[in-house]
Amino acid sequence: MTIESPPDFSDPAGQRWESIPADIRQQLLTNVWCGQCRHAVTIIDFDVTMSGSDLLLVGKCAECQGDVARVLEGG
């Protein structure tokens, strides 16, 4: 599976996402909790935004197409 990328890397969220090593990004994308499936899934069709110093991945579950999100806390 290839790593998906947000559409615009010019914004701070896209730049921060790109600063994470590719192997770590892959692990993050394939380990997102889905409340409907009730287990870890892969996030697809996601957007990357910032909330304060936190990076937010908001998208869909690859299995049920339900809404999922992942927060990467800032330092």
matplotlib code that plots the C-alpha trace (Angstrom):
import matplotlib.pyplot as plt

x = [0.0, 1.3, 1.1, -1.6, -0.7, -2.8, -3.5, -1.6, 1.8, 2.2, 0.2, 1.7, -0.3, 0.9, 4.5, 4.3, 2.9, 5.6, 8.3, 7.3, 9.3, 7.5, 7.6, 6.0, 3.3, 2.4, 2.1, -0.1, -2.4, -2.9, -3.6, -6.6, -9.5, -12.9, -15.8, -18.1, -15.7, -14.4, -10.8, -7.8, -8.3, -6.6, -7.7, -8.5, -9.6, -8.1, -7.4, -4.6, -5.2, -3.7, -5.5, -3.1, 0.1, -1.8, -1.9, -5.4, -6.0, -9.7, -11.0, -12.9, -12.5, -11.2, -13.5, -16.9, -16.4, -17.4, -15.8, -12.5, -9.8, -6.4, -4.7, -0.9, -0.1, 2.3, 5.4]
y = [0.0, 3.5, 6.4, 8.9, 12.5, 15.6, 17.6, 20.8, 20.7, 24.5, 24.8, 24.1, 20.9, 19.4, 20.4, 18.9, 15.6, 15.5, 16.0, 12.6, 9.7, 7.7, 4.5, 6.2, 7.9, 4.4, 3.0, 6.0, 5.6, 1.8, 2.1, 4.3, 3.3, 2.9, 3.1, 1.2, -1.6, -1.6, -2.2, -0.5, 0.2, 2.1, 5.7, 6.7, 9.9, 12.0, 15.6, 17.0, 20.1, 21.7, 22.3, 24.4, 22.3, 19.0, 17.5, 16.1, 13.4, 13.2, 10.8, 7.5, 3.9, 1.7, -1.1, 0.5, 4.0, 5.5, 8.7, 8.3, 10.6, 10.5, 13.1, 13.5, 15.6, 18.4, 18.9]
z = [0.0, -0.8, 1.6, 0.7, 0.8, 1.5, -1.6, -0.7, 1.0, 1.1, 4.3, 7.7, 8.2, 5.0, 5.7, 9.1, 7.7, 5.1, 7.9, 9.4, 8.0, 5.4, 7.4, 10.4, 8.2, 6.9, 10.4, 11.5, 8.5, 9.1, 12.8, 13.2, 15.5, 13.9, 16.3, 13.9, 13.1, 16.7, 15.7, 14.1, 10.4, 7.6, 7.1, 3.4, 1.7, 4.6, 5.1, 7.3, 9.4, 12.5, 15.8, 17.8, 17.8, 17.1, 13.6, 12.7, 10.2, 9.3, 6.7, 6.1, 7.3, 4.5, 5.6, 6.4, 4.9, 8.3, 9.6, 11.4, 12.8, 14.3, 16.4, 16.5, 19.5, 19.0, 21.2]

ax = plt.figure().add_subplot(projection="3d")
ax.plot(x, y, z, "-o")
ax.set_aspect("equal")
plt.show()
